[in-house]
Amino acid sequence: MPNTRPPMFNFAAAKVIWALVPIATINIGAAIPFVVAAVKGVIKPWIAVVYVVAEVLILGIGTVVVRPNEESPLVGFPLIATSATHTALLDNDNFRIWK
């Protein structure tokens, strides 16, 4: 059965650029690639919703828990790493959970 879903990336450099979005925005844009992928029909919309909720929770918890005089740059690191990795795998046919 041929793959009927549209590709997320039109060229090879696009994969790198999209994978850098969560890293470059320091977690603020972690859900952007998944919202775009859901709109394009590459992934199921619930995956994008999960990333948006996770991003809001992590940013909210990081804002509430971290004291003003202390900095914790690692609060959002797990989401940044997960989002960048999953963005790079969006066009990989070996991963079926989100397709």
C-alpha positions as CSV (number, residue, x, y, z in Angstrom):
1,M,0.0,0.0,0.0
2,P,1.6,3.3,-1.0
3,N,2.1,6.1,1.4
4,T,-0.8,8.5,1.0
5,R,0.0,11.1,3.5
6,P,1.7,14.3,2.4
7,P,5.4,14.8,3.2
8,M,6.3,17.2,6.0
9,F,9.6,18.3,4.4
10,N,9.9,19.3,0.8
11,F,13.7,19.2,0.8
12,A,16.5,17.9,3.0
13,A,17.4,21.2,4.5
14,A,13.8,21.7,5.6
15,K,14.2,18.8,8.1
16,V,17.2,20.5,9.7
17,I,15.5,23.9,9.8
18,W,12.3,22.4,11.4
19,A,14.3,20.4,13.9
20,L,16.1,23.6,15.0
21,V,12.8,25.4,15.7
22,P,12.3,24.0,19.3
23,I,16.0,24.5,20.0
24,A,16.3,28.0,18.6
25,T,13.1,29.2,20.4
26,I,14.3,27.7,23.7
27,N,11.1,25.7,24.2
28,I,8.6,28.5,23.4
29,G,8.1,27.1,19.9
30,A,8.4,23.4,20.7
31,A,4.8,22.7,19.4
32,I,5.0,24.7,16.2
33,P,6.3,21.9,14.0
34,F,3.6,19.6,15.2
35,V,0.8,22.1,14.7
36,V,2.1,22.6,11.1
37,A,2.3,18.9,10.6
38,A,-1.3,18.4,11.8
39,V,-2.6,21.1,9.5
40,K,-0.7,19.5,6.6
41,G,-2.2,16.1,7.5
42,V,1.1,14.5,8.2
43,I,0.2,13.5,11.8
44,K,-3.0,13.1,13.7
45,P,-4.2,16.3,15.4
46,W,-4.1,14.8,18.9
47,I,-0.3,14.7,18.7
48,A,-0.1,18.4,18.2
49,V,-2.6,18.9,21.1
50,V,-0.3,16.8,23.4
51,Y,2.7,19.0,22.4
52,V,0.8,22.2,23.0
53,V,-0.4,21.0,26.4
54,A,3.0,19.8,27.4
55,E,4.6,23.1,26.3
56,V,2.1,25.2,28.3
57,L,2.5,22.9,31.4
58,I,6.3,23.0,31.3
59,L,6.4,26.8,30.7
60,G,3.8,27.3,33.5
61,I,5.5,25.0,36.0
62,G,8.9,26.6,35.1
63,T,7.5,30.0,35.8
64,V,5.9,29.1,39.1
65,V,8.5,26.8,40.5
66,V,11.7,28.7,39.7
67,R,12.4,31.5,42.2
68,P,13.1,34.9,40.8
69,N,16.7,35.0,42.0
70,E,17.5,31.5,40.7
71,E,17.7,30.4,37.1
72,S,16.9,26.9,36.0
73,P,17.7,26.5,32.3
74,L,17.0,22.8,32.4
75,V,13.3,23.0,33.2
76,G,12.3,22.7,29.6
77,F,15.2,20.7,28.2
78,P,13.4,17.4,28.1
79,L,10.6,18.9,25.9
80,I,13.2,20.7,23.7
81,A,15.1,17.4,23.1
82,T,12.0,15.4,22.6
83,S,10.4,17.9,20.2
84,A,13.5,18.3,18.1
85,T,14.0,14.5,17.8
86,H,10.4,13.9,16.9
87,T,10.4,16.7,14.4
88,A,13.3,15.2,12.6
89,L,11.4,11.8,12.5
90,L,8.2,13.2,11.1
91,D,8.8,11.8,7.5
92,N,10.3,8.5,8.7
93,D,8.0,5.7,7.7
94,N,9.3,3.4,10.5
95,F,7.3,5.3,13.1
96,R,3.6,4.7,12.8
97,I,2.1,6.0,16.1
98,W,1.5,9.5,15.0
99,K,0.4,8.7,11.4
